[in-house]
């Protein structure tokens, strides 16, 4: 009864169909993972961008007529904090916590938090693909202040080494 059935052809058809299905499944999961990674990267980008915008808005907002109130600043930091809990790496999470604690430290001279913020920005840059960044605290502060002489005065005033 089964003598006339083409077993080789049927077996090849079954194996071909199965391998096609498996290839489709693997590709489907790869695409799904890429989509999730893209969404995660986009969320991180928005969080990290807001971190950068906050410092620039606080430092330069008055110059352009858009001074940030303490209430607005707190709201923005809290928004970052909520999103960071979900999307940030452990290193980023801890660095953000260190920075916010430094902001609240009693006896803080109001500027030492820049050192913690710089460490936070180094992690941001690494997380966004700048793994070999060699930016120093001095490079960072000059970039923010846009004036080397003023930064040297700042370092002397606040006894930064």
C-alpha positions, -999 to +999 in steps of 0.1 A: +000+000+000+027+025+009+051+011-017+043+037-044+045+068-021+074+090-028+089+091+007+119+112-002+098+139-019+074+140+010+102+141+035+119+169+016+086+188+014+080+185+051+116+194+060+116+224+036+083+236+050+096+232+086+129+250+078+110+278+061+088+282+092+118+281+116+136+307+095+105+330+095+102+325+133+138+334+140+135+365+117+103+375+134+120+374+169+150+393+156+128+420+143+108+421+175+141+424+195+153+452+172+120+470+177+122+468+215+159+479+214+149+509+192+121+519+216+144+516+246+171+536+228+146+563+220+133+565+256+169+567+269+176+595+243+147+615+256+157+610+293+194+618+286+185+648+264+164+663+293+194+658+316+216+679+293+188+705+288+183+710+325+219+720+331+220+743+301+187+758+310+197+765+346+231+779+336+222+799+305+184+804+308+187+838+324+209+850+296+183+841+270+153+853+291+141+819+302+151+815+338+140+781+352+122+783+385+130+759+413+096+744+410+100+737+373+135+723+379+122+699+405+093+688+382+117+681+354+141+662+376+112+641+390+100+633+354+135+621+346+136+601+378+104+583+370+115+574+335+150+565+346+137+539+370+123+519+340+149+526+313+183+534+327+211+509+333+222+502+369+253+524+365+231+553+352+206+548+379+233+549+406+250+579+391+218+599+389+211+591+425+246+602+435+240+635+416+206+642+431+220+635+466+249+658+460+224+685+450+208+682+485+239+677+506+240+701+536+270+725+534+272+719+496+288+750+480+264+748+451+289+737+425+304+704+436+274+686+421+290+694+387+316+667+394+288+641+400+269+655+370+300+650+348+302+613+360+266+610+350+272+625+316+302+601+310+278+572+316+252+588+293+278+591+265+289+555+270+253+543+270+246+562+238+276+546+220+306+568+229+325+540+246+360+554+241+353+590+252+383+607+267+365+639+279+378+652+312+360+673+338+379+703+326+368+697+290+332+693+302+332+725+323+348+746+296+322+733+272+294+743+296+309+776+306+323+785+272+351+805+287+385+791+298+394+821+319+361+821+338+366+784+344+400+789+358+386+816+382+358+792+391+383+764+399+403+788+421+372+802+438+358+767+447+392+751+453+388+725+426+419+705+418 
